Amino acid sequence: MVELLLKHGASISATTESGLTPLHVASFMGCMNIVIYLLQHDASPDIPTVRGETPLHLAARANQTDIIRILLRNGAAVDAKAREEQTPLHVASRLGNVDIVMLLLQHGAQPHATTKDLYTPLHIAAKEGQEETSWSDDFLLRSRLTNDFQVASVLLDNGADLTATTKKGFTPLHLAAKYGHLNVARLLLQRDAPADAQGKNGVTPLHVAAHYDHQPVALLLLDKGASPHATAKNGHTPLHIAARKNQMDIATTLLEYGAQADAESKAGFTPLHLSSQEGHSDMSSLLLEHKANANHAAKNGLTPLHLCAQEDRVPVAQLLLRAGAQKDAKTKQGYTPLHVACHHGHVNMVRLLIEQGAEVNPITSAGYTPLHQAAQQGHVLVISLLLKNKADPNAITNAGQTALGIANKLGYISVVEELKVVTETNITTTTTVNIEEKYKVVAPEAMQETFMSDSEDEGGGVDEPPVAYGRPTHAQHVYLPFYQGHMTYTLFIIAGTPLGDDPLSGDKQQYTYMTVDDMKSLGDDSMRLDVTNDEKSRTQPKFVGRIDLEMSPPSHVSNELIITPHHVKEYYAASGYSAPDNVDINRQPITAGFLNNRR
């Protein structure tokens, strides 16, 4: 067919709108004879698509080892860089194909090559990491074996840099820690990767393992000398992170290795502050068992009980009070936990503190009582509870204001009605506010901490378009067909997405025909190599159908055109952000019949 087209004037270098040439398509599909024929007729092995991908990138993405060998023998640039500067070695490392990685390295591929975000192939292998990965068995119906551990080993054997850092300053060990890849982490540590390497924010691999609750990796890091006392730029230790995230196993391990239960952040907050604020009773109990101070005050004076009052964490507050927390501890501005609970309107917390003997009329440095604070915020139920427990409605602030006066200025009608019957001051109006007289709202101190985010170790944002290098995302998935004994074709779509045409129907020569979806998928993955996406957090596509076919090559297809042997091809995802070349995916592909392969 190719020979016939060329004889009738077809251009060997014709491109689609996205820059795909016949050689790109043949390389991706594994059409060996066509690739050889095109190269023999002067097709360029290095012509890029609009996103910079060469046929070698596409062949690597489709695990076409034989095609890669042919392209390299015909002068293809082994370190060709796509638009985001990813090389074929990056792609092969992402897919965990050891044979292709070794082949590229044997032809001079640079293991130190970096993308725009400074990811090396070793970073990507460390990110993938697991020897066995199962993707959503309930709709994919299969498990996939990868060789990412072996890929990392091969890269290291060929000089990959253990200490190479991304733009965020993270090493391959950070990524192995993030994704819980124990074997890769062990390999990196055996090759003397620095266990306490710090990112730009001072985060170590142990911080990352704690954040993502990978206790086996954390234990390995500690066994290899990682410090449980390492601090990030905000002063947080791994125990701070475990306490905030309620990672019990990690916290227990860290404490067993000597982590300090009262370690302070730069602002003076301890792990107990964080667990109390988040309402983690078991974590708080664990920290108290390891001698955490229930009355530890941060630099602004906040104690764990203040933070419980702020967030209405009644069970943890009860735990702290049993452990001896001071009910009337004051911040730098004089706020007690009762002030804080009243400010936020937490009736149950107010009731607990009063029942435990908290002083009802303490004053701040500005002269505010809890009643003033509740009146300022308009919390009628809290005011009623305070008045029942002998709160003084006639107390005045440093500015000479009663709780009633504050409520009147701010226009809280129901609060005024509640207070005017118990306040000595006579109010002439309860419904109007003097807008010319300004009132300065006062508030208690709060925790001002910068926490490690879920993307702390990687540069991608949640608004970036999804990109897959051979792995499923939320987009439509196409399993590209080829002949090999018993073949399973599986198609998945997003709910509400039109079902594409079945490439196995209406075509006697599936090997030489591509569907619209196939063409769309070819043009998509030349987008930016996404090594930052955490695909677990994405909505998974719904399973639509599965077709099992007993297949053998049609009699009219030459055996020379069949690429064997093949392992199961990778899934390849087409992003909804990319558009196919002049094709409406909702329409049937245009066909003009079939040609017999006659000689």
N, C-alpha and C positions, 0 to 999 in steps of 0.2 A: 504493500500500500504506500509506504513512504517513497519507495523507488518510483512508483507510478506517479505520485504527486509531484515529485521533483522533475520528472521527465516532462510534465505538463506545465512547468513554470512556477511551481510553488517555491516560495523563498525559504531557504534553510535557516535564515536568521529572523524569520517573522516573529513578532512579539505581540503578546496581549497587552491590554492597558496596564497591567501590573508588571509587565516586562518579562513574562514567561516565554521562553523559546521552546521549540520542539525538543531540544536537548534537555531542558529543565524537566519537562513532563516525562520524557522517556527515562531520565535518571531516577526520578521519584518513583515511577511505576516499575522499575526494574526490567525494562525492555532491553536486554543486553545487545541483541543483534541490531536493533534500531540505533542504540547509542554508538555502537561501533561504526555503523553505516554513516551516521551523521558526522562523526569525527573524521572518517575517511574522506568525507566531502567538505572538509574545512569548517565544520561548525566549531565555534569558539568554546572551549571548556571553561572559560573564565568570564563569560558575559554575565553581568549582574542583572537582577530584577530591579524594579524601582526602589526596592528596599535593600538592595545590595547583595542579595543572595545569589550565589553561583550554583550551577548544577551539583557541585560537590556538597554544598550545604543541604540541598534537597535530598541527595542520595544518602547522606548521613542521617538525615531526619527520618528517612524511610527504612533505615537499616539495610541498605543495599550494598553489602560488602563487595560483591563482584563488580558492581558498577563503579564504586569508589576506586577499586584497583585499576580498572580500565581508564578512568578519568586521570588518575595520577600518572599512569604510564604515558598518557598523551599530553602531559604538560600542565595539568590543572594546578593552580596555585594552592598549596596545601594550607596556607595560613590566610586565605582570602577572608576579608572582613565584611560583614554585612553592615547595615546602617548603624546599628548599635554596637558595632565592632566585635560581634561574636564571630568566632571562627568555626569551621567544621568540627574541631576538637571540642569546643564548648557544647555543640549539639550532641555529639557522640557521648560525651561525659554525662549529659543530662539524661540520655536514654539508657545509660549503663551498658553500652555495647563494647565489651572488652576487645573483641576482634577488630572492630573499626578503630578504637582508640589506639591499639598497638600498630595497626596498619598506618594510621596517620603519623604516629610518632616515628615509625621506621622511615617515613618519607620526609622527615624533618619538621614536623609540626612542633610549634613552640609551646611547652607546657606552662610558660609564664605569660602567655597572651592574656590580655585583659579586655573586658567589655568597657563601656563608658562608665559603668558603676564600679569598675576595677575588680570585677569577679574573674577569677582564674578558673580553668577547668576543674582544679582541685576544690575550689569553693562549691562548685556546682555538684561534684561527686559527693562531697560531704553533706550537702543539703539533701540529696536523694537518699543516699546512705544505706537503706535497708536491703538485706539480701532477699527478702520476700515481702511483697506488697500486695494486699488484697483491696481492691476498690469496690466498695458497696456491692457485696455479693447479691443483695436482694434485687438489683437491677442489672448488674453487669454479668452475673452468672459465671464469673471466672476469676481465677487468681493469676497473678503475673509474677514470674521470676525475673529478677534483675541481677546485675553483676556490679552494682555500684561500689561495693567494698573492694572487689578486684580492680575496678577502674581506679579507685583512689590509690591502691597499692602500685599499679602500673605507672600512674602519674608520678608517684613519689620515687619509684625506681628510675624514672627518667628525669629527675631533677626538679620536680615541682616544689615550690617554695612553701614550707609549712607556716611561715610567718607573714605571708602576703596578706595585705589588708584591703578591704573594700573601702568605698568612700566613707562609710560609717566607722571605719577602723577595725573591722571585725575579721578574724582569722577563720580558716576552715573549721577549727575546733569550736568556735562560737556557733557555727551553723549546725555541726553535728550535735551540739548540746541542745540547740533549739528544737531540733526534730527528733531527739531521743535516739539517735543512731549510735548505739552502744559499741558495735564492732568497729565502726569507722572512728569513733572517738578513741577507742583502745589503740587502733592502728596509729593514729596521729600522735598519741602520747608515747607509744613505743618508739616512734621516730623522733622523739624529743620535741614535740610541739610544746610551747610554753603554756603551762596549765593556768597561769594567772594573767594571760595576755588581756590588755584592757582596750576597749573601744574608745571612741572619742568622748563618750560620756562616762568613761571609767568602768563600764560594765565588763565583768569577766565571764568566761564560760560557765562558772558556777552560778553567777547571778542569772544567766540565761536558763540553765537547767532548773533552777528554783522557780523561775517565772513560769515555765511551761510544765512544771511538775514531772520532770524526768528523774525520778529518784535513783535508778540504776546508774545513769550517767553522772549524777551528782556524787554518788558513792565512789565511782571510779575516779573522778577528779580529785576527791578528797584523799583517796588511797595513793594517788600519784603526786600528792603534795600541794594541791590547790588550797589556798588559805580560806578558812571559814570567816575570817575577819576582814577580808578584802572589802574596800568601800568604793562605791561609785562617786561621781562628783557631788551628788547630793548627800553623801555620807551614808547611804543605805548599804547595809551588808546583805548577803544572800538571805539571812534570817528575816530581815525586814520584808523582803519580797515574799518569802514563804508565809510569813505571818499575815500579810495583807491579802494574799491570794488563797489563804487557808489550805496550804499544801502541807498536810500533817506529816506525811512520810518524810518529806524533805526536811521539815523543821526538826523532826526527831533525829534524823541523821546528822544534821548540822549541830544540834546540841550535844549529841554523843561525841562529836569531833571537836568540841570545845567552843562552839559559838557562844558569844556573850548574850545572855537574855536581855541585858540592859544596854546594849550597844546604842549609841546616840547617832542620829543623823546630824547634818550640819545645823539644822534648826532645833536639835535637841530631842527629837522624837525617837522613842524606842519601838521595838517590835510590838510591845504590848499596847502602845498607843494605836498602832495600825490595826491590830486584831480587834481592839475594842471599838474603834470607829466603824469597822466593817461588820461588827456583831458576831464574830466567830468565837463562840463559847468554848468549844473544845481546844482551840488554839490558845485562847487566853488562859485556860486552865493549865495547859501544858507549859506555857511560859511562867506562870506563877509557881508551878511545881519546881521549876528550875531557877527559883529565887528572883524572878522579875519583880521590880518594885512597883506596887500598885499606886504609889504616890509620886512617882517620878514626874517632875515638872519639866516641860520643854522650856526653851528660852523665853517664850512669851507667857509662861506660867500654866499652860494647859496640861492637865493630868489626863490619864486614860478615862477617868470618870466624867470629866468635862466633855470628852468626845462621845462617850456613850449618851450623855444628855443631849448633845447636839443632834445625834442621829436616832434617838429614841430606842437605844439598844437595851431594853429593860433586863433581859436575862444576863447579859454580860455585866451590867451595872450591879445586879444582885451578887454576882460572883466577885466583883471587885470589892463591894462593901463587906462581904464575908471575909475577904482577904485583908481587911483593914484600911481600905481606901477612905481618905478624909472626906466627909460629906460637905464640908464648908471650905475646901481648898480654894484659894483665890488666884486668879491670873494677875498679870502685871497691872491690868486696869481695874482689878478688884472684882471680877466676875466669879461667882461660885457656880457649881453645876446647876443649882436651882435657877439662877439667873438665865443660864443657857437654855435649860428646858423650857422656862417661861417664854423666852424670846422666840423659840421655835414652835411653841404651842403644843408641846408633847404632854398631854394630860396624865397619861399613865406614869411617865417618868417623874412628873411633878409630885404625883401621889406617892410614888415609891420613896422619893427623897424626903418628903415630909414625914412619912411613916417611920423612916429610919432616923428621924430626929434632926434633919437639916434645919438650920436657922431660917425663919420665914422672912425676916426683915434685914438681911445684910445689905450693905450699900457699896456701890462701886466708887471709883475715884471721882466720878461725876455726880455722886449722890443718888444714884438710881437703885431702887429696891427691885426685887423680882416683880412686884405689882406694877411699878412704872414700866418695866420692860414688856410685860404682857399687855398693858394698856397701849403702849406705843405700837404694838403689832396687831392690836384688835382681837386678842384671843379671849373671848367672853367666858368660855368654860374654865380656862385656867384662872381667870380673875375670880370667878365664883368659888373655885376650890381654895384659892389663897385666902379669900375673905373668910371662908368657913374655918380656916386654920389661923385666924388672928393676924392676918396681914394688916398693916397700918395704912388705911386709905388717905390719911392726912400727912403722911411723910412727904417732904419736899426735896427736890433735887438741888444741886448747887445753884441752878438757875432759878430756883424758887417755884418750881412747878409741881403740882400734885399729879397723881395718875389721872384724875378726872380732867385736869387742865390739859394734859397731853392728848387725851382721847378727844376732848372738845376741839382742840386745834386741828386734829387730823380728821375730824368728821366721822368718828366711829359712834354712830347713834346708839346701837345696842350696848356698847361699853359705857357710854355716858349714862344711859338708863340704869345700868347695873351699879355704877359708882356714886351717882348723885344722892342716893338715899343713905349712904354711909359716910359721905364726905362733908365736912363742916363748911366748905366754901360754897357760896350760893352761885348758881349758874343761871344767867338770864336767858340764854339761848342754847339749844342743844342740837340745832340742825344746820347752822351756818358756820362757815369757816372764814376767818379773816385771811384772805389770800395774800394780803400785803405783809403779814407777819410770818416770817419763815420759821420753820421748826427743823432743827438739825437732828436727824435720826441717829441714834447711837446703837452700836452692835458689839457683841462680845468678840474676842479674838477667835480666829479659826486657823486650822492647819493650812499652811501655805507650802506645800511640798510638790515637787515635780517627780512624778512616778515614771517608771519604765513602761513604755507603751508596748503593744503587741508587735509593732514594727520597729522597735528600738534598734534591732540589729540589721535592718535592711532598709533600703532607700525608697521603696515603692509606696505610693499612696493608695488609699482605697478607691479613689476615683479614676485610677489608671485603667485603660482597657485591658481585659483579660487576654493573656497570650499563653499558648500551650506549645511546648516542644515535645510532641509525642505523648502527652498526658491529657486525660480528660479534664475539661473545666465545665462550666455551666452551659457552654454553647453546644450546637449540634455536632454529633459525632459520626464519623464515617469510617467504616472498616473497609479499606481498599481491597478489592478482590484479586485473587490470583489462583492459578491451578495448582492443587497439590492434594490429591487423594480426597479424603473426606474434608469438606470445607464448611465452616460455619460463617454465615453472614449475619451480623447483628447491627441494627440501626436504632439509634436513640435520638429523641428530639425533646426539646423543651415543651412543656405543656403549652398549647396554644400556637406552637410554631407549625407551619404547614409541613406535612410529611413529604420529603423529597422523593424523587423517582427511584425505584429499586434498580440498581445497576445490574441485577441478575435477571431481570425480566425483559423480554422483547429484544434480546441481543444474543445471537449465537456465538459471538466472539467477544466474551466479556474481557478477555485479556487485552484486546486491542482497542476497546472503547472506554471512554471515561464519561461519567455522569456529570451533570452540572454541579452537584455537591462535591464531586472529586476535584473539579476545577477550582471551586471556591476554596476547598481546603488547601490546595496547592498554593494559592495566592495569599493565604492568611498568615502562615507561620513565619513568614519572612519579617513579620513585625518584631518589635523589640523582644529580646530574650528575657523572659520574666523569671528572674531567680528570686523574686521577693514575694510572690503570691503564696499565701497559705490556702491551698485549695480546699482544706477541710472545712473552712468557714463558709464556703460558697454553697448556694442552693444546688443540690444535685438534680440532674435532668431525670425525668420520669421514664421508666421503661416502656417502650412501645411494642416491640415485637422481636421475634427471633426466628430465623429461617435456617433449617439444616438441609443441606443439599449434598447428595452423593455426586461428586463431580469428577469428570475426566476430560481431558482436552478433546474438543470436537475433532472429528476425523480430518477435517480440512485445515486444521492448524498444524503447522510444521513443528515437530519436536524440537527443532533447533531454537524455536522462539520461547521455549519454556525454561525459566530460570529455576534450577534445582541445585542443591536442596535449599528450602526456605524454612526459617523458624517463623513462629507466629508473628505477624507484623504488629507494630505499635498502633495504638489508637492515635488518631490525629484529629484535633479539634479545630473547627473553623470559628473564629470569633465573630460575634454579631457586629463588631465595629468595622469590619472590613467588607468591602463590596466586591463581588465577582466581576469578571471582565465582560461588560455588556450583556449580562445574562440575567434574566428574571427567574429566580429559583422556584417560583410558583408554576412555571410553565413546563410542559413536556419538552425534553431535548429534541432538537431538530434532527431528523434522520431521513436519508434518501434511499433506504434499503441497505442490503448487505452485498458485499463482494466476496466471491469465493476465492480462496487462495490457490490459484491454479498456476502451474509452471509449464 
